[in-house]
Amino acid sequence: MPRALRRSGLILCLLAPLALPAAAFGDALSPESGGSPNADKIDTLYWIIFVLGLIVFVGVMGTLLYSIIKFRARKGAVAAQIRGNTRLEVGWTVGAALILVILAVVTFIFLPDIENPPNSDANGFQASNGGGILYATGPEKRLPPNGKALNVCVNGQQYIWRFTYARDCHNAPLNSVFSYEEMVVPVGTTVTLDINAQDVAHSWWIPRLGGKFDAVPGYTNHTWFKIPANLAGTVFDGQCAELCGRNHANMRAQVHALRPDEFEAWLAAKRKQIKEADAAAAVSRKRLEANPTGNP
C-alpha cells in the first residue's frame, strides 16, 4: 500500500470521531451521571482516581521509555553492574504508600454523599392525602436527615421489574400502587429504594441515577436517588446487570421523572385503575363461583 494512502487512512481514522455528535462521547470513559447527586459524586470520585492513576502511569511509562532510550545497548559497551539504590527504593515505597493514603482519604470524603440521601427540595412531591412527603422506613436503611422520602419497593422477577409504592415493603397494603418495567417518580424528591428478588439473583442498575445494587431473594438492599427539577420529563434507561436466565437481555427498566403535580395525578390514575380492576375481578370470581363448570 502506498505510503500516502496509509497516511490518509490514518488521518481519516483520527478525524472520524469528530464527525459524531458530542452526546455519543458523553461519559464514554467514566460512569454515567447527571441524573442524581450520588451518581454525580461517583463520577467525580472516578475522575479523581483516574487522574491520579494516569499520572502514575505516565510517570512509570515515561521513566521506562527514557531508560530504554538512554541506556540502550551500544556496540562495544559493557553493562554497568548496579547492586541497588536504597534511597530510590525507599522513595518509591513511600510514594506508593502516600498515593494509597490520598486515595483512601478522598474516597472517605466522598462516601457520605454517595451513601446518605439528602432531604427533598421544598417544592418536591407532597402527598395530599398523607400530610407531607411519604415516609420511608428504617432503621436498617439510610434516610434523609428529616426522615422523609418517597419509598419504592423494587422486586426483580424473571424477567421483569415490579415497582410498589409503599412505606414498608414487607407489609405493603394490598391496594398499594404498583407498576411494571417503568418506575414513575417526582423530581426534586428523594426516592429511597428497597431492592429484592422473587426467584433468582438480579441486579438493579439505572446508570445515571447511581450505583448498581443486587436484588437477592430473601435479602433487601437499599439505595436512593434524587432527580433535579430541571430534568422533569426525562426517561432514564437501565438493564438488569446480573445474568438471571435465558431472557436476561429483555429485563430492562426505566425511571420516568415527572413534575410533582404530574406525579400525583399519575398516582390518582393508578389507584383508580387498581380499584376498577379489583372490582372487575370480584365480579368474575362471583360468576365463577356461581357457575364453576362455565356451562351456559
N, C-alpha and C positions, 0 to 999 in steps of 0.2 A: 504494500500500500504506500503511495507517495507520502512523503513527509508533510507536505502542505495539507493533504486531505486529513491526515491524522490530527494535525494541529487544529484544523477547522472543526473536526468532530469533538475534540476536547473542549474547545471554546463553547460550542453549542451545548454540550453537557453541563458546563458550569453556568451558562446563562439561562438554561431551560427553566429552573425553579423560579426565576424572576417573573416568568410569564404566568405563573399560577397565582390565584388570589391569596392575599395575606392570611385569610382565615384558614387556608389549608395548612399553614405552618403554626397556627395557634397551639401552644402547649405541645409542640412536637417533641421537645426534649425534656419536658417536665410534667408533673401531674396536672390534670385539668383543674381549673379554678374559676373564680368569678361568680359562683352561684351561692356561696355561703362563707362566712368568716373562717370556719375551721378549714375549709378547702383552701382558702387564701393563705392561711398560716402554714399549712402543709407545703404549699407551693413555694412560699418564701424560705422555709427551712430547707427544702430540697435545693434551692438555688445557692444558699449559703454553703451547704455541704458540697455541692457540685463545684463551686468556685474554688473552695479550699482543695478539693481533690484535683482540680485542673492545675492549680499552682504546683502541687506536689508532683503531678505527672510531668508537667513541663520542666520542672527543676531536675527530676530524675533523668528524663529522656535527654534534656539538654546536656547534662553532665556526661551521660553515656555517649552521645554523639561527639561532644568535644573530646572525650578521651579516645574514642575510636580514630578521630582525625589527627589529633595532636600526637598520639603515641602509637600510630600505626607502624607496622613493620617496615623497616627500611633495609635495603641491601647492605649487608656487612655489619649491621648494628647488632649489639648484644643486649638482650633484655636485662633491665635492672632488677636485682633481687631485693624486693621490699618485704620486710618482716612484719609490718604493721604500723599503725599510726594511732596511738592512744587518744590523743585529743580529737581526731576526726571521728573515731568510733564512739567516744563519749558524746560528741556533738550531735551526731545523727540519732543516737539513742534518746538523748534529752529532747531533741527536736520532735521526734516521733511521739514521745510521751506528751509533750506540750500540745501538739495538734489534737491528740485524743482528748485531753482535758478541755481544750477550747470547744471541740465538737460536743462533748457532754454538757458543758455549761450552756451553750447556745440551745441545745435540744431541750434542756430542762427549763429554759426561759420561755420557749415557745409552747411547751407541752400543756400548760394550764389552759391557754386559749384554744387549743385543739380539743381538749377533753371536756372542758367545762362550758356548758351553754350559757349565753348571756340572756338578759331579760328581753322580752319582746319590745318592739317600738311602741310608743304611746298611741300611735294610730294603727296598731296591729289588730288582729281579729278579737272582737269582744262578743262572747256568746250572749245573745239577747235573752236566752232562757236560763242562763246559769249564773248571772251576776259576775261577769269578768271572764278572763281567759280561762279556758278549760284547764283543770289541774292535771298534772301528770302524777304518777305515784312514785314512792320511794320506799325505803331509804337505799335500796341496792343500786339505784341508778343516779346519775348526776343530774341535778336540776338547776335552773337559773337561780340567781340569788333571791328572787322573790317567790320561788317555788311554783311559778305558774308557767305552763306550756301547753300546747296542743299535742296530745299524745295519740300516736297511731301504732296499732299492732300490725307488724309485718310478718306474714306467715307464708313460708315457701312450701309449695306443693309441686309434685311432678304433673305438669310443667307450667306452673302459673303462680303469680303472686297475688295474695289476698290482703287487703288493707282494711282494718277495722278501726273505727274511731271510738276509742273507749279509754277511760282513765286507768282501769285495771284489766289487763289482757287476760288474766286467769279467771276473772269473774265478770266478763263483759255481758251487759244485758242482751236478751235475745233480740231486741229491736234496735240494736246498735247499727249505725250507718256503716256500710261497708262497700268496697268496690274491688274490682279485679283489674290487674295489669296497670291501670293508671291511678296514681295517688294524686288527689287534688288538695292543695294546701293554700293558705293565705300568705301573702307577702308581709314582711315586717313582723312576722310572728315566729317565735322559737318553737320548733317542732321536734319533739322527742320521739324516738322510735324504739319499740320493744320487738326484737327480731328473733324468731324461732322457725322451726321447720316441722312439718306434719309427717314426713315419711323418711327421706334421706337428707344428707347434708347438702345445703345450698349455700349461696353467698350473695348478700345484698351489696350492690355497688352502683351508685349513680356518681360517676367520677367528678362532676363539677360541684357536687354537694358534700364532699368529704371522703373519708377513707372507706375501705372495704371491710364488711363485717360478716362473719359466717353465721348462717342460720342452721342451728343444730337441733335435732329432735331431743326434747326433754331439757333443753337449756335455753336461757334467754340472754341475748346480747343487747347492749344499749348503745345508741348513738344519737346524734342530733344534727340539725341544720337550721339555718335562718336565711331565707331568700330576701335580698334587698327589695325595697318598694319599687324601685325603677325597673325591676325585671318582671312585673306583672304581665301575664300573657305568655311567658316563656315556658317551653316544654323541655325538660331535661331527660335525656335518654340514658338508660342503663341496661345491664345484662347480668344474669346470674353468672358469677365468676367462679363457680365450683362445678366440676363435671358431675352431673347428677343423673345421667341416664341418656338414652338414645335421642331424646328430644331436647337436650340441654340447650342447643343453639336457639331454640324457639322461645326460651324462657326469658323474655325481655320485660323491662319495666320502664315506666315513665312517671315523672313528677310534674304536674301541671300547676303552675303558680297563678293564682287569681288575686284580685283586689279583695280585701276583707268583706265588702258588701256582696261581691260576686260569690265568694265562698259561702257566705251564709245563705244566699239564695240556692246554691248548689246543695247544701245540707238539707234545706227545706224540701227541695225537689226529691232528693234521695229518700228522705223519711216518708214522703207521700208514696213513692214507688214501692217501698218496703211494706207499708201499710196496705196498699192495694193488692200487692202480691200475696200477703198473708191472708187477706180476706178471700181472694180467689182460691187459695189453697184450701181454706176451711170449707168452702162450698164444694170443692172437688172431693174432699175427704168424706163429707156427709153423703154426697152422691154415691161414692164407692161403698160406704157402709150400708147404704140402703139397697144397693144392687151389686153385691160382691162379684157376681159372675159376669156382669156387664151385658147381660142379655136384654134386649128391648122389652 
